[in-house]
Amino acid sequence: MSDNTCVGEHTVHICELASKGKHVEIQKVTKYPKFMCLNCGRVAEYKKNLCNPIAIEDLRPGGA
């Protein structure tokens, strides 16, 4: 894992949504995951919903 970097608007990050009990919103942004947070391992469709995102594609062998 990486350091606990946080980029972007934290109010739309999954960790913040979870702390506020916004499970329906979390379900919407995690349906088709393309990014993973290097801080907590959560996944989301858009990197804007994660503190320290990396494309899942980049984690695969042979990824960028």
Buried (B, 14 or more C-beta within 10 A) or exposed (E): EEEEEEEBEEEBBBBBBBEEEBEEBBEEBBEEBEBBBBBBEBBBBBBBBBBBBBEBEEEEEEEE
